[in-house]
Amino acid sequence: MSDILLIEAFYDGSHRSLIDLLHQTLSPRSILITLPGTKWPWRARCSSLILSDLIPKNANNSFKYLFSSSIVNLSELISLRIDLRSLKTIIYFHENDLVYPKQNDNQEQRDFQYGYNQILTALVADICLFNSFYNLKTFLDKLGPFLNRIPSPKANIQQIRQTIESKSQVFYYPLNKSILPIKVNYFI
């Protein structure tokens, strides 16, 4: 019986490698739903809408866990699919959009929406996994400066940081794939 829903909104590169490895390791407990690894900005902005139609209906009757990369805006997905609220959600941060480099020198700053989506996703998720200590630390450290860009009234940055930090940890993408089965205790 499949009780783990694996979602990848950008099925290419390291995203594809990790989700395929998890799917292979967790089968037959998992099913995999993906979107092509093209047009990254569109996947980051709109994948929740598309995925909400692809995920089997009444998922709460079939699944216990939802694992996805942070490209999916989990808060949007759960808003569109109320049946997903009861699943234990695990989000994997391949990158940190609060410090991701600008696309070109003409940009004053990177598009706010990408980082904001990751913050909302981290707040909604049950477990936040980061691919490195650097990405976890900079994500937490940059929450304040990033959210201070919002005009008044300001968000409670200290509470947001504490909430995210309390459920975050580092999950290094395995160089030796044989160690992965040891690390899948998130699904127990």
Summary of the structure (lengths in Angstrom):
residues: 188
radius of gyration: 16.2
end to end distance: 14.5
largest distance: 51.5
contacts: 560
relative contact order: 0.14
helix: 48%
strand: 18%
